[in-house]
Amino acid sequence: MAKEYDLVILGGGTGGYVAAIRATQLGLKTAVVEKSKLGGTCLHKGCIPSKALLRSAEVYATAKKSEEFGVETSEVKLNFSKVQERKQGIIEQLHNGVQQLMKKGKIDVYEGIGRILGPSIFSPMPGTISVEMNNGEENEMLIPKNVIIATGSRPRSLPDLEIDGEIVLTSEEALDLNSLPNSIIIVGGGVIGIEWASMLIDFGVNVTILEYSDRILPTEDKEISKEMERLLAKRGITIVTSAKVLPETLEKEKGNIATIKAEHKGEEKSFTANKILISVGRQANVEGIGIENTDIKLEKGYIATNQYYQTKESHIYAIGDVIGGLQLAHVASHEGIVAVEHIANDKPIPLDESLISKCIYSSPEIASVGYTEDEAKEKGLKTKIGKFPFKAIGKALVFGETEGFVKLVVDEETDDLLGVHMIGPHVTDMISEAGLARVLDATPWEVSHTIHPHPTLSEAIGEAALAVYGKAIHF
């Protein structure tokens, strides 16, 4: 028997389950269809497991230099199986939490693959959902008034570099390694590639990064990219930029050894390691969900939507990685909230991507919001800059983490804060202050008059704001 809902969400990842919770808060009868586990990529194959591993790597690296803090220990050893056990325990605890949230909200969860059907006896418009249940039971038929597609994304691969799960990996296979390799080549120096490079070098793995662009982290402010490249090289990572991996050059040898070739500065060079990690972005999961039964349009492989995440079918919405843009969990969540509030006529405010904070959980961390210096100039804006180094911050010295800086990009004419870019200790926990400043259209003067407690790392933000006017106190 077909079941009727106000809203059915395809995908129970971060965007999907947050949208479901908001929908029930607004009185909408809601169901979620999830083919695997609630929490999606972020919880099971991305954000959470990778950050758990990064934390273990950070603790291991700190333990090895504990004598700097006056703490003498016996030999520091890494038990990677326990690292993986801890990671899995965190995932399971959070997964149970999401399941409880679904029960609390009285949200029906269907475990299976959902497909959008065309016009039928159930509805004159496309949107009826057929669910192929994982348990082999007869398909469920759901008749929603509205649909949200939140099917997420998966790692991209490269031609002639087949992902075999043994030598050639994506981040998903790498998360489940039973043991660490002696060496690894990371193809791609974007956010995911840099996080893995930072983690693995701390675990004692020999790391080489091959980046196609002329710099790592090409979407970050150039000064941030340059500083991160310097610091990674200082830690022993080999970084090769402007490197084009050549097709059909992968050679696998006995003993888990692989060689690939790349063109660099007009020369063909070979690179050898135990593992190859492909980190060249993600592609939307748009196949097999019935898009062909609708008028929904795809643009460059992503679902096209308006500012409220409506597709060409006005009752079908799409959010998260499947629509491209900033493929971040917190973005998907807010897109889901905007979509649901639009469905409920709750007059949502569309998201402004320039107000969204971005974080990289490497060592040191990177966080940013707003325009880079180059982006501001490309918009025809005259800028002034305020910078302040962490080496002049007492709390950074206490932590023993003094690398990096805070950089403010400011409109010279209006004094508006255009962007904040940080590289240094725990900056991912500090970026929300900058995000709020952007939302409130604050000036550096207002930021500098926010009293930053001492000693804290956040003092660097206040000092950078003063530096815009040449009035920094401690540098």
Backbone hydrogen bonds, N-H to C=O, Kabsch-Sander energy under -0.5 kcal/mol:
donor,donor_aa,acceptor,acceptor_aa,energy
3,K,141,M,-2.5
5,Y,143,I,-2.1
6,D,29,K,-1.6
7,L,29,K,-1.9
8,V,146,N,-1.9
9,I,31,A,-2.6
10,L,8,V,-0.5
10,L,148,I,-2.8
11,G,9,I,-1.0
11,G,33,V,-2.8
13,G,150,A,-0.5
14,T,39,G,-0.6
17,Y,13,G,-3.1
18,V,14,T,-1.7
19,A,15,G,-2.0
20,A,16,G,-1.9
21,I,17,Y,-2.1
22,R,18,V,-2.4
23,A,19,A,-2.3
24,T,20,A,-2.0
25,Q,21,I,-1.8
26,L,22,R,-1.3
27,G,24,T,-1.5
28,L,23,A,-2.7
30,T,28,L,-0.6
31,A,7,L,-1.9
32,V,108,D,-2.9
33,V,9,I,-3.0
34,E,32,V,-0.6
34,E,110,Y,-2.5
39,G,12,G,-3.3
40,G,37,K,-1.8
43,L,39,G,-1.6
44,H,40,G,-2.4
45,K,41,T,-2.6
46,G,41,T,-1.2
48,I,42,C,-2.4
50,S,46,G,-2.3
51,K,47,C,-2.0
52,A,48,I,-2.1
53,L,49,P,-2.1
54,L,50,S,-2.3
55,R,51,K,-2.1
56,S,52,A,-1.9
57,A,53,L,-2.4
58,E,54,L,-2.2
59,V,55,R,-2.5
60,Y,56,S,-2.4
61,A,57,A,-2.5
62,T,58,E,-2.4
63,A,59,V,-2.7
64,K,60,Y,-1.7
65,K,61,A,-0.6
65,K,62,T,-1.0
66,S,63,A,-1.4
68,E,65,K,-1.7
69,F,66,S,-1.9
70,G,67,E,-1.6
71,V,66,S,-1.9
72,E,70,G,-0.6
73,T,71,V,-0.5
79,N,77,K,-0.5
80,F,78,L,-0.8
82,K,79,N,-0.6
83,V,79,N,-1.6
84,Q,80,F,-2.2
85,E,81,S,-2.0
86,R,82,K,-2.5
87,K,83,V,-2.0
88,Q,84,Q,-2.5
89,G,85,E,-2.3
90,I,86,R,-2.0
91,I,87,K,-2.0
92,E,88,Q,-2.6
93,Q,89,G,-2.1
94,L,90,I,-2.3
95,H,91,I,-2.8
96,N,92,E,-2.4
97,G,93,Q,-1.6
98,V,94,L,-2.2
99,Q,95,H,-2.2
100,Q,96,N,-2.1
101,L,97,G,-1.9
102,M,98,V,-1.9
103,K,99,Q,-1.9
104,K,100,Q,-2.8
105,G,101,L,-2.1
106,K,103,K,-1.2
107,I,102,M,-2.7
108,D,30,T,-1.7
108,D,106,K,-0.5
110,Y,32,V,-3.1
110,Y,108,D,-0.5
111,E,109,V,-0.6
112,G,34,E,-1.2
112,G,110,Y,-1.0
113,I,132,E,-2.1
114,G,112,G,-0.6
115,R,130,S,-2.2
116,I,289,I,-2.6
117,L,128,T,-3.1
120,S,123,S,-3.1
127,G,117,L,-2.0
129,I,142,L,-2.9
130,S,115,R,-2.5
130,S,128,T,-0.5
131,V,129,I,-0.5
131,V,140,E,-3.1
132,E,113,I,-2.8
132,E,130,S,-0.6
133,M,131,V,-1.0
134,N,111,E,-2.7
136,G,133,M,-1.4
140,E,131,V,-2.0
142,L,129,I,-3.2
142,L,140,E,-0.5
143,I,3,K,-3.5
145,K,5,Y,-1.7
146,N,6,D,-0.9
147,V,315,H,-2.4
148,I,8,V,-2.1
149,I,317,Y,-3.0
150,A,10,L,-2.9
150,A,148,I,-0.6
154,R,283,Q,-2.3
156,R,281,G,-2.8
158,L,161,L,-0.6
161,L,158,L,-2.0
164,D,162,E,-0.8
164,D,168,V,-0.9
165,G,168,V,-1.9
169,L,167,I,-0.6
169,L,276,I,-3.2
174,A,170,T,-2.2
175,L,171,S,-1.5
176,D,173,E,-1.3
177,L,174,A,-1.5
184,I,206,N,-2.5
185,I,275,K,-2.3
186,I,184,I,-0.5
186,I,208,T,-3.5
187,V,185,I,-0.7
187,V,277,L,-2.9
188,G,186,I,-1.0
188,G,210,L,-2.4
190,G,279,S,-0.5
194,I,190,G,-2.5
195,E,191,V,-2.2
196,W,192,I,-2.3
197,A,193,G,-2.3
198,S,194,I,-2.6
199,M,195,E,-2.3
200,L,196,W,-2.8
201,I,197,A,-2.2
202,D,198,S,-1.4
203,F,199,M,-1.4
204,G,201,I,-0.9
205,V,200,L,-2.9
206,N,182,N,-2.8
207,V,205,V,-0.6
208,T,184,I,-2.0
209,I,238,T,-3.2
210,L,186,I,-2.8
211,E,209,I,-0.6
211,E,240,V,-2.7
217,L,189,G,-2.9
220,E,217,L,-1.8
224,I,221,D,-0.5
225,S,221,D,-2.3
226,K,222,K,-2.7
227,E,223,E,-2.1
228,M,224,I,-2.6
229,E,225,S,-2.5
230,R,226,K,-2.0
231,L,227,E,-2.4
232,L,228,M,-2.7
233,A,229,E,-2.2
234,K,230,R,-2.1
235,R,231,L,-1.1
236,G,233,A,-1.5
237,I,232,L,-2.2
238,T,207,V,-2.4
239,I,237,I,-0.6
240,V,209,I,-2.9
240,V,238,T,-0.5
241,T,239,I,-0.6
242,S,213,S,-3.7
243,A,211,E,-2.7
244,K,242,S,-0.6
244,K,263,E,-2.3
245,V,243,A,-0.7
246,L,261,K,-2.7
249,T,246,L,-0.8
251,E,259,T,-2.4
253,E,257,I,-3.3
257,I,253,E,-1.2
258,A,273,A,-3.0
259,T,251,E,-2.4
260,I,271,F,-2.4
262,A,269,K,-2.6
263,E,244,K,-2.9
264,H,262,A,-0.6
264,H,267,E,-3.3
265,K,242,S,-0.6
267,E,264,H,-1.6
269,K,262,A,-2.9
269,K,267,E,-0.6
271,F,260,I,-2.8
273,A,258,A,-2.3
274,N,183,S,-0.5
275,K,183,S,-1.1
276,I,167,I,-3.1
277,L,185,I,-3.1
278,I,169,L,-3.4
278,I,276,I,-0.6
279,S,187,V,-2.8
279,S,277,L,-0.7
283,Q,154,R,-2.9
285,N,152,G,-2.6
286,V,284,A,-1.3
289,I,286,V,-0.7
293,N,290,G,-1.9
294,T,291,I,-2.1
299,E,302,Y,-3.3
302,Y,299,E,-1.5
303,I,322,V,-2.4
304,A,297,K,-2.7
306,N,310,Q,-1.6
309,Y,306,N,-2.0
311,T,313,E,-0.7
311,T,316,I,-2.6
314,S,312,K,-0.8
316,I,313,E,-2.8
317,Y,147,V,-3.4
317,Y,315,H,-0.5
318,A,309,Y,-2.1
319,I,149,I,-2.4
322,V,319,I,-0.7
323,I,320,G,-2.1
324,G,321,D,-1.7
327,Q,325,G,-0.9
328,L,326,L,-2.0
332,A,328,L,-2.3
333,S,329,A,-2.2
334,H,330,H,-1.6
335,E,331,V,-2.6
336,G,332,A,-2.4
337,I,333,S,-1.8
338,V,334,H,-2.5
339,A,335,E,-2.6
340,V,336,G,-2.4
341,E,337,I,-2.6
342,H,338,V,-2.0
343,I,339,A,-2.2
344,A,340,V,-2.2
345,N,342,H,-1.3
346,D,341,E,-3.7
353,E,351,L,-0.6
355,L,352,D,-2.5
356,I,353,E,-1.5
357,S,355,L,-0.5
358,K,368,S,-3.0
360,I,366,I,-3.0
365,E,424,G,-1.2
366,I,360,I,-2.3
367,A,422,M,-2.3
368,S,358,K,-2.3
369,V,420,V,-2.1
371,Y,418,L,-2.2
376,A,372,T,-2.2
377,K,373,E,-1.8
378,E,374,D,-2.4
379,K,375,E,-1.2
380,G,377,K,-1.9
381,L,376,A,-2.2
384,K,410,V,-2.2
386,G,408,L,-1.9
388,F,406,V,-1.9
390,F,404,G,-2.0
392,A,389,P,-1.2
393,I,390,F,-2.1
394,G,392,A,-0.5
397,L,393,I,-1.7
398,V,394,G,-2.2
399,F,395,K,-2.3
400,G,396,A,-1.3
401,E,396,A,-2.2
405,F,423,I,-1.4
406,V,388,F,-2.4
407,K,421,H,-2.9
408,L,386,G,-3.1
409,V,419,G,-3.0
410,V,384,K,-2.5
410,V,408,L,-0.5
411,D,416,D,-2.8
412,E,382,K,-3.1
412,E,410,V,-0.5
415,D,411,D,-2.3
417,L,442,A,-2.0
418,L,409,V,-2.6
418,L,416,D,-0.6
419,G,409,V,-1.8
420,V,369,V,-2.6
421,H,407,K,-2.9
422,M,367,A,-2.9
423,I,405,F,-2.3
424,G,365,E,-2.3
427,V,424,G,-1.0
429,D,426,H,-1.1
430,M,427,V,-1.1
431,I,427,V,-1.2
433,E,430,M,-1.2
434,A,430,M,-0.7
435,G,431,I,-2.4
436,L,432,S,-2.6
437,A,433,E,-2.1
438,R,434,A,-2.1
439,V,435,G,-2.2
440,L,436,L,-2.5
441,D,438,R,-1.2
442,A,437,A,-3.2
447,V,443,T,-2.1
448,S,444,P,-3.1
449,H,445,W,-1.2
450,T,447,V,-1.4
451,I,449,H,-0.6
452,H,450,T,-0.8
459,E,456,T,-1.0
460,A,457,L,-1.9
461,I,458,S,-1.4
462,G,458,S,-1.2
463,E,459,E,-2.6
464,A,460,A,-2.1
465,A,461,I,-2.0
466,L,462,G,-1.9
467,A,463,E,-2.2
468,V,464,A,-1.0
468,V,465,A,-0.5
469,Y,466,L,-1.4
470,G,467,A,-1.4
471,K,466,L,-2.4
